[in-house]
Amino acid sequence: MNYIQQAFNYKHDFWRYLVGSLLVFIASAIGQIPFTIAVFYKAFKEGKELTALNPNDIMGVLEPNLNLFLLLISFAFGLAGLFIIVKTLHKQTIVSLTTARTKIDWKRIWFAFFFWGIISSGLVLVDYFLNPAGYEYNFEFNRFIILAVIAILLIPIQTSLEEYIFRGYLMQGFGMLAKNRWFPLILTSLIFGMLHIANPEVEKLGYSIMIYYIGTGLFLGVITLMDEGMELALGFHAANNLFTALLVTANWTAFQTHSILKDTAEPSLEFIDLVLPVFIIFPLLLLIFGKVYKWTNWKDKLFGKIEDPASKTY
């Protein structure tokens, strides 16, 4: 039984996915209360009016490590909420939400994590050595150690929540609704990309960066469907956010951290910045993953129908 199809074994009425998504949002909102209180308190103490601040300024009210910690707490609430909803509202196991295998394949998670972590870090370092004037050495040992602890503990939770929602919960939910694979793949990728529209990067670089966000969602969805599980997507996404948070930051990014390097160049988005990851690197990664895990039958796994096993007659 394939990854989406196994959701038929549990309570899969589509209204459950709508209610569940709303409850996850509420859980995440509750988790954001400490951040909101801290920002209001700091702004009040310094005589700032929050209504006069744009989102970028609000993100910079708190000390970066505290800011990151409080922001990521909401994802921990959301992930816990999602797991509770899956267990109670759908009577589903976390393993079946994660993979079609009998147990979660941690080797796949670690492979994708280190594989993409090394490549993404290498790309940053290459850009640094080619364009050192665009970076500032930002390393402060004490602050970096605190950042590392926060990031290592909480960023995988943040990325896991996003993966469990989009490549897991909604992928299976929309699959149950449409009875095919292409519809959940496309829709979850679009929703995933559009939810990044409020990121400060969009304001600085323009809406064309949405191609990257949607393309990333599509890539993660494809590897989930082809591999019949989320493990590779979990490892890739965690590496992408964690290594970036530790290596480089900028004043205009969603995560502003005490990283090793600070990008001080004027933000711009060239055509190659979209072409390289979405149309060159991601397809190459698909070929590599496909070779390593011996993926076959691409057409059916990405565009095939999904049948309820109970409806089959013999």
Secondary structure, DSSP 8 states (H G I E B T S, - for coil): --TTGGGGGS---HHHHHHHHHHHHHHHHHHTHHHHHHHHHHHHHTT--GGG--HHHHHTSS-HHHHHHHHHHHHHHHHHHHHHHHHHTS---HHHHHBSSSS--HHHHHHHHHHHHHHHHHHHHHHHHH-GGGEEE---HHHHHHHHHHHHHHHHHHHHHHHIIIIIIHHHHHHHHHSBSHHHHHHHHHHHHHTTTTSHHHHHH-GGGHHHHHHHHHHHHHHHHHHTBSHHHHHHHHHHHHHHHHHEE-TTSS-----SEEE-S-----HHHHHIIIIIIHHHHHHHHHHHTT---HHHHHH-B---GGG---
